[in-house]
Amino acid sequence: MLAVIAVEAGAPEVLRVEEVETPHPGPGEVLIKVAAAGVNRADLLQRQGHYPPPPGASPIIGLECSGDIAEVGPGVTGWEVGDACMALLAGGGYAEYVVVPAGQVVEPPDGIDRVTAGGLMETAATVSSNLHLAGLSSGDFFLVHGGSGGIGSMAIQYAKALGATAMATAGSAAKLDYCRSVGADLAVSYREDWVAAVQDLSAGHGVDVVLDPIGAKYLGQHLTVLATEGRLVVIGLQGGQKAEVNLGQLLSKRGRILATTVRSRPVAEKSAICARVAEAVWPLISSGAIRPAPQTVLRLEQAAEAHRQLESGDNLGKIILTTS
Ligand SMILES: NC(=O)c1ccc[n+]([C@@H]2O[C@H](COP(=O)([O-])OP(=O)(O)OC[C@H]3O[C@@H](n4cnc5c(N)ncnc54)[C@H](OP(=O)(O)O)[C@@H]3O)[C@@H](O)[C@H]2O)c1
């Protein structure tokens, strides 16, 4: 099969399409013929050598895909060759075929084409599992950074569907407009005083749940803006790993800081996350309550270009690679 291989750690140019051996499913696994694979920020880190695949995972980049079942491993029930599917992967998405535990494979939402499906799983799994962990519920104030990105646009819409007030930051006027178009009650530039804007909209209540892809850079502001019993959920470290925590501030608010990744979890946990995505998120997508992010569609052979575009920060929504 053809797959995108990073010949060494480095710039997007290290990504080459090469012929590699097609994998075969073991017990409890299926082989998917990939139609489309989403490009995620974590893929850039893996290419640079900063985010190695977990033990046992494919070294090929790619955390999500859509396609058809091509082979069913021993002990797998419920899937047949030719079934349309999509999967949450620990790696291997940038290829014509990928092997994945059957629990991490779900049927696509009704009415969604397979290119769009290729870019939905990672964001749906990350957003729904973390908002569930944080206990986001109706009437809460919710904040996400990068509201026009893959994670951000899903987070705004899922939070709205849960009945929360959704607030988002973004880096340009067009991206702020996009956040509003998918339902953000507040969209504010992260170059401005977003803490004041959030306090203003919540009438001083603060934020009940923050979904935070930035980390260290915003920790102080997050502790300031957190509501009493608020939950800060760190899912990314684009703003660094180390910062000082004012425990007094956290203590007086009875606040909680949580931090998670989806990728390194055991198969059983990822399978449970996928089952919840199919049950709780897909109906919202099929009904139109959650609109998939705008897409830039490129061919698998253009993986380096896809990484350049995502790295530039100019991209809005998801970048998706399609196989021929
Ligand atoms: N823990 C997990 O399991 C998990 C899973 C998936 C993703 N993630 C993390 O979630 C983050 C988003 O992933 P993605 O795939 O959605 O990437 P993406 O589409 O590239 O989005 C990244 C977003 O970060 C925003 N951003 C950059 N600098 C910022 C700043 N200083 N302040 C506020 N926002 C800023 C960008 O906003 P503008 O475009 O407006 O500049 C952009 O929307 C990444 O850090 C990724 O590693 C974590």
The ligand as an SDF file (V2000), in Angstrom:
LIG
                    3D

 48 52  0  0  0  0  0  0  0  0999 V2000
   -5.4440   16.0280   24.5890 N   0  0  0  0  0  0  0  0  0  0  0  0
   -6.0090   15.4950   23.5290 C   0  0  0  0  0  0  0  0  0  0  0  0
   -6.4630   14.3630   23.5620 O   0  0  0  0  0  0  0  0  0  0  0  0
   -6.1150   16.2930   22.2730 C   0  0  0  0  0  0  0  0  0  0  0  0
   -6.7650   15.7510   21.1470 C   0  0  0  0  0  0  0  0  0  0  0  0
   -6.8780   16.5500   20.0020 C   0  0  0  0  0  0  0  0  0  0  0  0
   -6.3270   17.8170   19.9900 C   0  0  0  0  0  0  0  0  0  0  0  0
   -5.6670   18.2740   21.0810 N   0  0  0  0  0  0  0  0  0  0  0  0
   -5.0560   19.6110   21.0960 C   0  0  0  0  0  0  0  0  0  0  0  0
   -6.0580   20.5670   20.8470 O   0  0  0  0  0  0  0  0  0  0  0  0
   -5.4800   21.6750   20.1840 C   0  0  0  0  0  0  0  0  0  0  0  0
   -6.3010   22.0190   18.9600 C   0  0  0  0  0  0  0  0  0  0  0  0
   -6.1600   20.9720   18.0230 O   0  0  0  0  0  0  0  0  0  0  0  0
   -6.7470   21.1510   16.5410 P   0  0  0  0  0  0  0  0  0  0  0  0
   -6.4590   19.8710   15.8300 O   0  0  0  0  0  0  0  0  0  0  0  0
   -8.1130   21.6870   16.6140 O   0  0  0  0  0  0  0  0  0  0  0  0
   -5.7480   22.2320   15.9470 O   0  0  0  0  0  0  0  0  0  0  0  0
   -6.0410   23.5040   15.0440 P   0  0  0  0  0  0  0  0  0  0  0  0
   -7.2290   23.2880   14.1820 O   0  0  0  0  0  0  0  0  0  0  0  0
   -4.7420   23.8400   14.4170 O   0  0  0  0  0  0  0  0  0  0  0  0
   -6.3920   24.5890   16.1390 O   0  0  0  0  0  0  0  0  0  0  0  0
   -5.4120   25.2090   16.9320 C   0  0  0  0  0  0  0  0  0  0  0  0
   -6.0620   26.4460   17.4760 C   0  0  0  0  0  0  0  0  0  0  0  0
   -5.2250   27.0480   18.4680 O   0  0  0  0  0  0  0  0  0  0  0  0
   -5.5170   28.4400   18.4270 C   0  0  0  0  0  0  0  0  0  0  0  0
   -4.4600   29.2410   19.0250 N   0  0  0  0  0  0  0  0  0  0  0  0
   -3.1700   29.3440   18.6420 C   0  0  0  0  0  0  0  0  0  0  0  0
   -2.5070   30.2090   19.4530 N   0  0  0  0  0  0  0  0  0  0  0  0
   -3.4150   30.6690   20.3520 C   0  0  0  0  0  0  0  0  0  0  0  0
   -3.3510   31.5630   21.4450 C   0  0  0  0  0  0  0  0  0  0  0  0
   -2.2200   32.1780   21.7960 N   0  0  0  0  0  0  0  0  0  0  0  0
   -4.4870   31.7950   22.1470 N   0  0  0  0  0  0  0  0  0  0  0  0
   -5.6450   31.1720   21.8460 C   0  0  0  0  0  0  0  0  0  0  0  0
   -5.7600   30.3080   20.8220 N   0  0  0  0  0  0  0  0  0  0  0  0
   -4.6600   30.0390   20.0840 C   0  0  0  0  0  0  0  0  0  0  0  0
   -5.6430   28.7320   16.9570 C   0  0  0  0  0  0  0  0  0  0  0  0
   -6.4650   29.8610   16.8140 O   0  0  0  0  0  0  0  0  0  0  0  0
   -6.3570   30.8470   15.5050 P   0  0  0  0  0  0  0  0  0  0  0  0
   -6.3830   29.9270   14.3200 O   0  0  0  0  0  0  0  0  0  0  0  0
   -7.5510   31.7040   15.6270 O   0  0  0  0  0  0  0  0  0  0  0  0
   -5.0560   31.5560   15.6300 O   0  0  0  0  0  0  0  0  0  0  0  0
   -6.3080   27.4730   16.3920 C   0  0  0  0  0  0  0  0  0  0  0  0
   -7.6900   27.6040   16.2360 O   0  0  0  0  0  0  0  0  0  0  0  0
   -4.0420   21.3220   19.8810 C   0  0  0  0  0  0  0  0  0  0  0  0
   -3.2160   21.8850   20.8780 O   0  0  0  0  0  0  0  0  0  0  0  0
   -4.0410   19.8210   19.9970 C   0  0  0  0  0  0  0  0  0  0  0  0
   -2.7860   19.2950   20.3230 O   0  0  0  0  0  0  0  0  0  0  0  0
   -5.5680   17.5410   22.2080 C   0  0  0  0  0  0  0  0  0  0  0  0
  1  2  1  0
  2  3  2  0
  2  4  1  0
  4  5  1  0
  4 48  2  0
  5  6  2  0
  6  7  1  0
  7  8  2  0
  8  9  1  0
  8 48  1  0
  9 10  1  0
  9 46  1  0
 10 11  1  0
 11 12  1  0
 11 44  1  0
 12 13  1  0
 13 14  1  0
 14 15  2  0
 14 16  1  0
 14 17  1  0
 17 18  1  0
 18 19  2  0
 18 20  1  0
 18 21  1  0
 21 22  1  0
 22 23  1  0
 23 24  1  0
 23 42  1  0
 24 25  1  0
 25 26  1  0
 25 36  1  0
 26 27  1  0
 26 35  1  0
 27 28  2  0
 28 29  1  0
 29 30  1  0
 29 35  2  0
 30 31  1  0
 30 32  2  0
 32 33  1  0
 33 34  2  0
 34 35  1  0
 36 37  1  0
 36 42  1  0
 37 38  1  0
 38 39  2  0
 38 40  1  0
 38 41  1  0
 42 43  1  0
 44 45  1  0
 44 46  1  0
 46 47  1  0
M  CHG  2   8   1  16  -1
M  END
$$$$
